[in-house]
Every structure is written in structure tokens, then in C-alpha cells.
Amino acid sequence: MKRILITGGAGFLGSHLCDRFIKEGYEVIAMDNLITGDMKNIEHLMPLEQFHFYHDDVSKYIHVPGELDYILHFASPASPIDYLKIPIQHSR
């Protein structure tokens, strides 16, 4: 079974991608810090054996055990209201 990591997996786009890849037979790992994502978007997937959720921030170091076939990076506050209120902090 192919494994895919979807960052921003509890967001609007990410959660729909989780649904799609589950239907296509993938093992799906969703990762989200839940700042703009919502567990309601993926709660129907939580009982599934081939679905895993990591509550993590991808702007920090993350570790996902095992090999991944694909990574879809959708972790971003996508709306102008959100990304102006929640910018990514850069260290200097």
C-alpha cells in the first residue's frame, strides 16, 4: 500500500485530499497544527485503519516513521485574513 503525507490535512483542501486518497487505497497520514484546520473535517476518517493524524507544526522539525511515497504540502493559512493574522515567524 502506498503511503502519503498530507500537511494541512484538517483544512478544507487537505481534508478533501485525504478523502480522495483513502478512496484510492492509500495509507494517509494527515498532519495539521489546527490553527486554521478543523478536526470536524477529518473526524469521519479517524476510525479507519489506513488513516493517521499527527497534531504537529510543519514549520518545526517533524518526524513521520516509515517510508513515504508522496508528500502533499498544503499547510498554510490560505485566506488573506488568516495569513495576515498568522504569518510564519522567521528566525534571523
Residue, then its C-alpha position, 0 to 999 in steps of 0.5 A: m500500500k502506498r503511503i502519503l503525507i498530507t500537511g494541512g490535512a484538517g483544512f478544507l483542501g487537505s481534508h478533501l485530499c485525504d478523502r480522495f486518497i483513502k478512496e484510492g487505497y492509500e495509507v494517509i497520514a494527515m498532519d495539521n497544527l489546527i490553527t486554521g484546520d478543523m478536526k470536524n473535517i477529518e473526524h469521519l476518517m479517524p476510525l479507519e485503519q489506513f488513516h493517521f493524524y499527527h497534531d504537529d507544526v510543519s514549520k518545526y522539525i517533524h518526524v513521520p516513521g516509515e517510508l513515504d511515497y508522496i508528500l502533499h504540502f498544503a499547510s498554510p493559512a490560505s485566506p488573506i485574513d488568516y495569513l495576515k493574522i498568522p504569518i510564519q515567524h522567521s528566525r534571523 
